[in-house]
């Protein structure tokens, strides 16, 4: 047995040697464990905050309809320059200029892709170098050329204003653009004084309500306001003395009935032929302040006909006519005053004082999440708002998202139903056209048939005579 076992033991010994060799070869081929550990980065190493920081922003991707403003996620914390602060945005204001910008009709907004938004409110999260009058935690309202429709924004500290006690973030976001516009037009250009008269177009809009409230900070001012009939009760309660339905009545005639001599101040956001009417409504020493061209906005996308019509009827006047008429014409554009820091600061200080005295208060029409910006813009463009439309940065809850999705589905279903109805109407129209064509053919055939009958009768007459 020992002789039989010997070859087996020898074979096993050789196999063991081969196994040892292969394991040693593997060890020499593979790098040391310490080398592997050195080559692999430590798992506990932290990624810089700037690389993991994300925030949501509305971005105008191109000119056109409501769908051109998209909600996107941006990466990287905004870097602060000297004199800037980082604001955690809570609420943003929607302005008529934003609607024009979406169609490429507002020249102060940079070319897409760009984040719109000229006003917001929020809390300061960080301050840059050379900032001394603001600190982390300050609640502020902000006005900037653009870039505020997002969750965080880096802005110059000089463009921020401390929110007074008792003012909500929504009210703060509604204040800068509308109230500074109305304030500078009425008091700097208009030099509004007691017992004067003012015409305010779009009196139910953000600027309209701001101007109405500011008019009543001066004694015995008469306010004429144009708005659709459904808004008259609200604007009358807000201080409009004479509400005029511009859709059913000629506002020039209505003003002349009450004030035959005309008006002291007309605020004109419409442009085109309405500017001519505004100038003619001024009494001697009256002031026309034009600050927009709302007539150019017709429909969701740019309407070239409306733009051309507005420009064709653009108001122009000779200086001699101004002299002889004892009238003045002023043009106002807040977007071109972004460098006038002292003027803006002085105006805002006065406005905040008036708010503290309870003489003015922004009227919020509605608030919308960033996800709902299309619906918010639609409401303003269709003139369905009374007061300010606000966007809030708080994300929509899942329940709200589901409800929103259902609404979208209903909208799509309605569109499909409308298309079907339109198709049926078109079919009916086609059927009517076919019937009309048949009738016309029958009418044409009737004289032919009569002529044929007459010819047959003529042929039959000789036969009857023969008989």
Backbone torsions as a table, in degrees:
resi	resn	phi	psi	omega
1	UNK	NA	-35.2	179.4
2	UNK	-65.4	-36.1	177.7
3	UNK	-67.7	-36.5	178.6
4	UNK	-70.7	-31.5	-177.1
5	UNK	-78.8	-24.9	-175.3
6	UNK	-56.6	-51.2	179.6
7	UNK	-60.0	-35.5	-179.1
8	UNK	-66.4	-44.6	179.7
9	UNK	-61.8	-42.2	178.9
10	UNK	-60.2	-42.8	-179.9
11	UNK	-63.7	-41.6	179.4
12	UNK	-63.4	-39.8	178.8
13	UNK	-63.0	-40.4	179.2
14	UNK	-65.8	-40.2	178.6
15	UNK	-62.9	-40.7	178.6
16	UNK	-62.3	-40.7	178.3
17	UNK	-60.8	-41.8	-179.8
18	UNK	-64.3	-41.1	179.3
19	UNK	-63.1	-41.0	178.9
20	UNK	-63.6	-42.1	-179.8
21	UNK	-60.9	-48.7	-177.5
22	UNK	-62.6	-39.3	179.2
23	UNK	-66.5	-37.4	177.8
24	UNK	-67.2	-38.0	177.8
25	UNK	-63.1	-41.5	178.6
26	UNK	-62.1	-39.1	179.5
27	UNK	-64.6	-41.9	-179.6
28	UNK	-70.1	-32.9	-179.6
29	UNK	-71.9	-39.1	-176.7
30	UNK	-85.1	143.7	-179.9
31	UNK	-70.9	157.6	179.0
32	UNK	-62.6	153.0	-178.5
33	UNK	-59.8	-37.4	-179.8
34	UNK	-65.7	-35.0	177.9
35	UNK	-67.0	-39.8	178.0
36	UNK	-62.7	-43.8	-179.5
37	UNK	-63.1	-36.7	179.5
38	UNK	-69.3	-36.3	-178.1
39	UNK	-73.2	-32.6	-178.0
40	UNK	-83.7	130.4	179.6
41	UNK	-68.0	150.5	-178.8
42	UNK	-66.4	135.2	-177.7
43	UNK	-68.1	-29.4	-176.1
44	UNK	-79.2	-3.9	-178.6
45	UNK	-66.2	130.7	-176.1
46	UNK	-84.1	139.7	174.5
47	UNK	-81.4	138.0	179.7
48	UNK	-54.0	141.7	-177.2
49	UNK	-58.5	-34.7	-178.5
50	UNK	-62.2	-28.6	-177.7
51	UNK	-81.6	-29.3	-177.7
52	UNK	-96.7	-12.0	-177.9
53	UNK	-68.8	126.2	177.1
54	UNK	-130.3	152.5	175.6
55	UNK	-153.5	152.3	-178.3
56	UNK	-89.0	144.9	-179.4
57	UNK	-147.0	144.3	172.5
58	UNK	-87.0	131.5	-175.9
59	UNK	-126.3	127.5	172.2
60	UNK	-79.6	108.6	-174.1
61	UNK	-84.4	-18.9	-179.5
62	UNK	178.5	171.5	-178.4
63	UNK	-83.9	140.6	178.2
64	UNK	154.7	-137.2	-174.7
65	UNK	-81.9	-170.9	-176.8
66	UNK	-61.6	-29.7	-176.8
67	UNK	-71.8	-6.5	179.9
68	UNK	-77.5	-14.5	175.8
69	UNK	-97.3	111.5	-172.7
70	UNK	-116.3	145.5	176.6
71	UNK	-88.0	120.2	-177.7
72	UNK	-126.0	161.1	176.1
73	UNK	-105.5	122.2	178.7
74	UNK	-101.0	146.8	179.8
75	UNK	-110.1	146.4	177.2
76	UNK	95.9	130.0	-179.8
77	UNK	-73.0	131.4	178.4
78	UNK	-57.8	133.4	179.2
79	UNK	-84.7	138.1	-177.8
80	UNK	-93.8	131.1	172.0
81	UNK	-87.8	169.7	176.6
82	UNK	-60.1	132.8	179.0
83	UNK	87.5	3.0	-178.6
84	UNK	-106.5	160.1	174.2
85	UNK	-129.7	153.6	176.3
86	UNK	-101.8	121.6	-176.0
87	UNK	-109.5	128.5	170.3
88	UNK	-83.7	106.8	-170.8
89	UNK	-76.4	135.2	177.6
90	UNK	-107.4	-40.4	-177.7
91	UNK	-146.6	150.2	-179.6
92	UNK	-131.4	150.4	177.1
93	UNK	-94.4	142.1	173.4
94	UNK	-103.2	127.7	-178.0
95	UNK	-121.5	160.3	179.5
96	UNK	-61.0	-31.6	177.9
97	UNK	-61.1	-30.1	178.6
98	UNK	-67.1	-33.4	176.8
99	UNK	-68.8	-42.2	177.3
100	UNK	-63.9	-40.5	-179.4
101	UNK	-61.8	-38.1	-179.9
102	UNK	-62.3	-27.8	179.3
103	UNK	-96.3	4.0	-179.8
104	UNK	78.6	24.5	-176.6
105	UNK	-109.4	10.7	-179.8
106	UNK	-124.8	110.0	-169.2
107	UNK	-78.7	-6.3	-179.4
108	UNK	-88.1	-7.2	177.1
109	UNK	-94.7	128.0	177.6
110	UNK	-59.6	163.2	-177.9
111	UNK	-64.9	148.1	177.2
112	UNK	-63.6	154.8	-1.6
113	UNK	-77.2	136.3	-177.4
114	UNK	-154.5	149.0	175.8
115	UNK	-90.5	118.6	177.7
116	UNK	-75.6	-171.3	176.0
117	UNK	109.3	114.4	-176.8
118	UNK	-105.9	-8.7	-178.7
119	UNK	-151.3	146.8	177.8
120	UNK	-160.6	176.1	173.2
121	UNK	-139.4	154.6	-178.9
122	UNK	176.3	-159.2	-176.0
123	UNK	-123.0	136.2	179.4
124	UNK	-73.3	125.3	-179.9
125	UNK	-100.4	-26.4	-179.6
126	UNK	-155.6	152.9	178.0
127	UNK	-124.7	142.1	178.4
128	UNK	-86.0	-178.4	178.6
129	UNK	-65.3	151.6	176.5
130	UNK	71.4	7.2	176.2
131	UNK	-92.1	118.7	-176.5
132	UNK	-118.2	-25.0	-174.2
133	UNK	-96.4	0.4	177.0
134	UNK	-129.6	150.5	179.1
135	UNK	-139.5	163.5	178.4
136	UNK	-60.4	133.1	-179.2
137	UNK	100.3	-13.5	178.1
138	UNK	-64.9	134.2	172.8
139	UNK	-87.6	124.9	-174.0
140	UNK	-135.3	154.4	165.7
141	UNK	-106.6	149.0	-169.6
142	UNK	-131.6	141.7	170.3
143	UNK	-128.9	129.5	-176.7
144	UNK	-146.4	163.9	-179.5
145	UNK	-60.5	-40.5	178.2
146	UNK	-168.9	-177.8	172.3
147	UNK	86.6	18.7	-175.6
148	UNK	-105.8	-3.8	176.7
149	UNK	-84.6	63.3	178.3
150	UNK	-156.2	168.0	-172.8
151	UNK	-72.3	-30.8	174.0
152	UNK	-133.8	147.9	-178.2
153	UNK	-146.9	133.4	173.8
154	UNK	-94.3	120.5	-175.6
155	UNK	-137.8	156.5	174.2
156	UNK	-61.1	137.9	-179.8
157	UNK	-59.9	-28.6	179.8
158	UNK	-70.5	-12.1	178.0
159	UNK	-93.7	6.3	-179.2
160	UNK	-111.2	152.3	179.5
161	UNK	-138.1	135.8	-178.5
162	UNK	-65.6	134.1	178.9
163	UNK	-78.4	126.7	179.9
164	UNK	-70.4	160.6	178.1
165	UNK	-59.4	138.4	177.3
166	UNK	88.9	-10.5	179.4
167	UNK	-91.4	129.7	179.8
168	UNK	-78.5	164.2	176.7
169	UNK	-62.4	-35.3	179.9
170	UNK	-66.2	-43.9	177.6
171	UNK	-63.9	-40.6	-179.1
172	UNK	-63.2	-38.6	179.2
173	UNK	-71.3	-21.1	-178.9
174	UNK	-86.4	-8.7	-168.8
175	UNK	-85.8	-50.9	-164.3
176	UNK	-58.0	-61.7	-171.1
177	UNK	-65.4	-50.9	-175.4
178	UNK	-66.6	-45.6	-174.3
179	UNK	-77.5	-35.2	175.8
180	UNK	-67.2	-40.8	177.2
181	UNK	-58.1	-52.1	-178.5
182	UNK	-64.5	-40.7	-178.0
183	UNK	-63.0	-50.1	-178.0
184	UNK	-65.9	-36.3	179.2
185	UNK	-68.1	-45.5	-175.2
186	UNK	-75.0	-41.4	-171.6
187	UNK	-100.9	-33.7	178.8
188	UNK	-85.5	-53.6	176.8
189	UNK	-77.7	-48.9	-171.3
190	UNK	-77.5	-25.5	-177.2
191	UNK	49.8	48.6	-176.1
192	UNK	-58.3	131.9	-178.4
193	UNK	-131.0	165.8	-178.5
194	UNK	-55.5	146.0	174.8
195	UNK	68.8	16.5	176.6
196	UNK	-90.9	171.3	-178.4
197	UNK	-122.6	142.6	-175.7
198	UNK	-135.1	137.2	172.4
199	UNK	-105.0	124.8	179.8
200	UNK	-118.7	113.6	174.7
201	UNK	-79.4	155.3	-178.5
202	UNK	51.4	52.6	-173.2
203	UNK	-66.7	-14.0	179.1
204	UNK	-95.8	-1.2	179.0
205	UNK	-84.6	-178.6	-177.7
206	UNK	-61.8	-50.7	178.6
207	UNK	-67.6	-38.8	-178.6
208	UNK	-60.0	-46.5	179.7
209	UNK	-68.5	-40.0	177.9
210	UNK	-61.4	-45.1	-179.3
211	UNK	-64.7	-40.4	178.8
212	UNK	-61.2	-46.9	179.9
213	UNK	-63.0	-41.2	-179.2
214	UNK	-68.3	-33.7	176.6
215	UNK	-59.4	-35.9	-176.6
216	UNK	-84.3	5.8	168.1
217	UNK	-84.5	-6.2	176.4
218	UNK	-113.6	142.1	-172.5
219	UNK	-69.5	134.1	170.1
220	UNK	57.4	40.8	175.1
221	UNK	-87.7	131.1	177.6
222	UNK	-93.8	125.5	-177.1
223	UNK	-112.4	121.1	169.7
224	UNK	-97.8	129.8	-178.7
225	UNK	-132.4	131.7	177.4
226	UNK	-97.1	137.6	177.6
227	UNK	-169.7	162.6	176.8
228	UNK	-67.2	155.0	-171.9
229	UNK	-56.7	-34.5	-177.3
230	UNK	-65.2	-16.5	-177.8
231	UNK	-102.3	-1.4	-173.8
232	UNK	-63.1	-41.4	-178.5
233	UNK	-61.3	-43.7	-177.8
234	UNK	-66.6	-46.1	-177.1
235	UNK	-72.0	-28.3	176.4
236	UNK	-67.9	-42.3	176.7
237	UNK	-64.4	-28.7	-179.6
238	UNK	-82.4	-5.3	174.6
239	UNK	124.0	-1.9	176.8
240	UNK	-73.0	124.5	-177.4
241	UNK	-74.7	-45.4	-178.9
242	UNK	-129.3	107.5	178.9
243	UNK	-88.7	133.7	-177.1
244	UNK	-124.6	128.4	176.6
245	UNK	-83.8	102.1	-176.2
246	UNK	-68.5	-16.1	-177.4
247	UNK	-80.1	-28.0	-175.9
248	UNK	-116.1	-13.0	-177.0
249	UNK	-131.1	155.6	174.6
250	UNK	-84.0	110.6	-174.2
251	UNK	-64.7	-26.7	177.5
252	UNK	-63.8	-47.7	179.2
253	UNK	-62.7	-41.5	-178.6
254	UNK	-64.2	-40.2	178.6
255	UNK	-66.3	-43.6	-178.5
256	UNK	-63.5	-31.9	178.0
257	UNK	-61.9	-38.5	-175.9
258	UNK	-91.0	-43.3	179.3
259	UNK	-121.4	83.6	-176.4
260	UNK	-57.8	-31.7	-178.6
261	UNK	-76.5	-19.2	-179.4
262	UNK	111.7	-161.0	-171.9
263	UNK	-121.4	159.0	177.6
264	UNK	-84.2	-38.8	-177.7
265	UNK	-139.0	135.3	171.5
266	UNK	-124.9	124.7	174.9
267	UNK	-97.3	117.4	-172.7
268	UNK	-117.0	105.8	175.5
269	UNK	-98.6	4.3	-169.5
270	UNK	-91.8	-47.4	-177.9
271	UNK	80.5	-177.4	178.4
272	UNK	63.3	-139.4	-176.1
273	UNK	-65.2	-24.3	-179.8
274	UNK	-68.4	-25.4	177.1
275	UNK	-69.6	-37.7	174.9
276	UNK	-60.1	-45.2	179.4
277	UNK	-62.1	-41.5	-179.0
278	UNK	-61.4	-44.4	-179.2
279	UNK	-63.1	-41.5	-179.1
280	UNK	-69.6	-19.0	178.5
281	UNK	-82.1	-10.3	-177.1
282	UNK	-74.2	138.2	171.1
283	UNK	-84.3	169.0	175.8
284	UNK	-53.8	136.1	-175.9
285	UNK	74.2	12.4	178.4
286	UNK	-78.4	161.0	-176.2
287	UNK	-129.3	126.8	173.3
288	UNK	-101.4	123.9	178.1
289	UNK	-118.8	108.6	-178.9
290	UNK	-99.4	132.7	-173.5
291	UNK	-140.2	22.0	178.6
292	UNK	-178.7	178.9	178.3
293	UNK	-143.0	58.9	-176.0
294	UNK	-61.1	-24.4	-179.9
295	UNK	-64.6	-16.9	178.4
296	UNK	-74.2	-19.7	-176.0
297	UNK	-92.0	105.2	179.5
298	UNK	-138.1	100.3	-178.4
299	UNK	100.2	170.1	-175.6
300	UNK	-68.3	-34.0	179.4
301	UNK	-112.3	167.9	-176.9
302	UNK	-58.4	126.7	179.0
303	UNK	-104.0	101.8	-175.6
304	UNK	-61.6	-32.8	179.4
305	UNK	-65.5	-44.2	179.7
306	UNK	-65.3	-39.9	178.6
307	UNK	-63.8	-47.2	-178.9
308	UNK	-63.8	-41.1	-179.5
309	UNK	-63.2	-42.6	-179.8
310	UNK	-64.7	-44.1	-179.9
311	UNK	-67.9	-35.9	180.0
312	UNK	-63.6	-38.3	-178.8
313	UNK	-92.8	14.5	-178.1
314	UNK	-58.3	138.6	-175.4
315	UNK	-75.8	134.3	171.7
316	UNK	-144.3	149.9	-175.5
317	UNK	-149.7	148.5	178.1
318	UNK	-83.4	143.0	-178.6
319	UNK	-58.9	-31.0	179.2
320	UNK	-63.5	-36.8	177.7
321	UNK	-65.3	-37.7	177.1
322	UNK	-63.4	-43.0	-179.3
323	UNK	-63.2	-47.8	-177.3
324	UNK	-70.5	-29.9	-179.3
325	UNK	-86.9	-10.6	-176.5
326	UNK	53.8	48.0	-179.9
327	UNK	-128.6	161.5	176.5
328	UNK	-130.6	148.2	178.0
329	UNK	-123.6	126.5	-179.0
330	UNK	-122.6	148.7	175.8
331	UNK	-118.1	134.1	-177.7
332	UNK	-128.2	133.7	176.9
333	UNK	-146.2	103.7	-177.0
334	UNK	-60.6	-31.3	-178.2
335	UNK	-61.0	-25.7	-179.8
336	UNK	-94.5	7.5	176.8
337	UNK	-107.1	13.9	-175.9
338	UNK	-64.4	-19.0	178.0
339	UNK	-90.9	-8.6	-178.1
340	UNK	-89.6	69.9	-173.3
341	UNK	-61.1	-44.5	-177.3
342	UNK	-64.0	-43.5	179.0
343	UNK	-61.5	-46.4	-179.4
344	UNK	-64.6	-43.7	-179.7
345	UNK	-62.0	-42.7	179.4
346	UNK	-62.9	-43.6	-179.9
347	UNK	-64.2	-45.1	-178.8
348	UNK	-65.7	-36.8	177.2
349	UNK	-60.1	-44.3	179.1
350	UNK	-65.1	-40.9	-179.8
351	UNK	-64.0	-44.0	179.4
352	UNK	-65.9	-33.3	175.7
353	UNK	-65.0	-43.2	178.1
354	UNK	-63.3	-37.2	176.6
355	UNK	-63.9	-44.1	179.6
356	UNK	-62.4	-29.6	178.7
357	UNK	-83.8	-4.4	179.3
358	UNK	78.7	15.3	-177.8
359	UNK	-86.2	-23.5	176.6
360	UNK	-133.2	152.0	177.5
361	UNK	-159.8	120.2	179.9
362	UNK	-59.5	138.8	175.2
363	UNK	-99.1	118.9	-180.0
364	UNK	-91.1	119.2	177.1
365	UNK	-74.5	-50.5	-176.1
366	UNK	-165.1	158.1	175.6
367	UNK	-118.8	143.3	-177.0
368	UNK	-135.5	144.2	173.7
369	UNK	-72.1	159.7	178.2
370	UNK	-56.0	-33.2	179.3
371	UNK	-63.8	-19.7	-174.8
372	UNK	-104.9	20.2	-173.8
373	UNK	-58.8	-34.3	179.2
374	UNK	-61.6	-44.7	178.3
375	UNK	-66.5	-37.1	178.8
376	UNK	-63.9	-45.1	179.1
377	UNK	-65.6	-37.8	179.3
378	UNK	-61.8	-43.0	-179.1
379	UNK	-60.8	-42.8	179.8
380	UNK	-69.0	-44.0	-175.5
381	UNK	-66.4	-30.3	178.6
382	UNK	-87.7	8.7	175.8
383	UNK	59.3	39.6	-179.7
384	UNK	-100.4	2.8	-178.6
385	UNK	-97.4	150.4	170.5
386	UNK	-123.9	97.2	-175.2
387	UNK	105.2	-159.1	-170.2
388	UNK	-89.2	137.2	172.7
389	UNK	-98.5	128.6	-174.4
390	UNK	-118.0	139.0	171.9
391	UNK	-102.7	134.0	177.3
392	UNK	-113.1	146.2	-174.3
393	UNK	-87.4	-10.8	178.9
394	UNK	-60.9	125.4	-177.8
395	UNK	-61.5	150.1	177.7
396	UNK	-67.7	142.1	175.0
397	UNK	-74.5	159.5	-177.3
398	UNK	-57.9	-40.4	179.4
399	UNK	-62.1	-43.0	179.5
400	UNK	-65.2	-38.4	178.4
401	UNK	-62.6	-41.4	178.6
402	UNK	-63.6	-43.7	178.0
403	UNK	-62.1	-40.9	178.9
404	UNK	-63.2	-41.4	178.7
405	UNK	-62.7	-40.1	178.1
406	UNK	-63.6	-41.9	178.5
407	UNK	-61.1	-42.4	179.1
408	UNK	-63.1	-40.8	177.8
409	UNK	-62.2	-43.0	178.5
410	UNK	-62.7	-41.0	177.6
411	UNK	-61.1	-44.8	179.3
412	UNK	-63.3	-42.7	178.1
413	UNK	-61.8	-40.8	178.7
414	UNK	-63.4	-42.0	177.9
415	UNK	-59.7	-43.7	179.1
416	UNK	-63.0	-43.6	178.1
417	UNK	-61.9	-42.9	178.9
418	UNK	-61.9	-40.5	178.0
419	UNK	-63.2	-42.5	178.1
420	UNK	-62.5	-44.0	178.7
421	UNK	-61.7	-43.2	178.4
422	UNK	-62.4	-40.1	179.1
423	UNK	-63.4	-42.4	177.8
424	UNK	-64.0	-41.2	177.5
425	UNK	-61.2	-42.2	178.7
426	UNK	-63.0	-40.2	177.8
427	UNK	-62.4	-44.4	178.4
428	UNK	-61.8	-42.2	177.5
429	UNK	-60.9	-43.2	178.6
430	UNK	-62.5	-42.8	178.6
431	UNK	-62.4	-42.0	177.9
432	UNK	-62.1	-42.4	178.5
433	UNK	-61.2	-43.5	179.0
434	UNK	-61.8	-43.7	178.2
435	UNK	-61.9	-41.9	179.0
436	UNK	-63.9	-40.3	177.8
437	UNK	-62.6	-43.3	178.4
438	UNK	-61.7	-43.7	178.7
439	UNK	-60.7	-43.6	178.6
440	UNK	-61.1	-42.2	178.9
441	UNK	-63.5	-42.0	178.2
442	UNK	-63.1	-40.6	177.9
443	UNK	-61.3	-40.8	179.5
444	UNK	-67.1	-36.5	-178.9
445	UNK	-73.2	-29.5	-177.4
446	UNK	-57.9	-48.5	177.7
447	UNK	-61.6	-37.1	177.8
448	UNK	-61.5	-44.6	179.9
449	UNK	-63.1	-39.5	178.9
450	UNK	-64.5	-42.4	178.3
451	UNK	-62.7	-40.9	178.2
452	UNK	-62.9	-42.0	178.3
453	UNK	-61.4	-43.4	180.0
454	UNK	-62.6	-42.4	178.4
455	UNK	-63.0	-41.7	177.5
456	UNK	-62.9	-41.3	179.5
457	UNK	-63.6	-39.7	178.0
458	UNK	-62.4	-40.0	178.9
459	UNK	-66.3	-37.6	-178.1
460	UNK	-74.0	-26.0	-177.9
461	UNK	-61.0	-46.4	177.1
462	UNK	-61.0	-36.0	179.6
463	UNK	-65.0	-38.8	179.5
464	UNK	-66.6	-38.5	179.6
465	UNK	-66.7	-37.4	176.6
466	UNK	-61.2	-39.5	179.7
467	UNK	-68.1	NA	NA
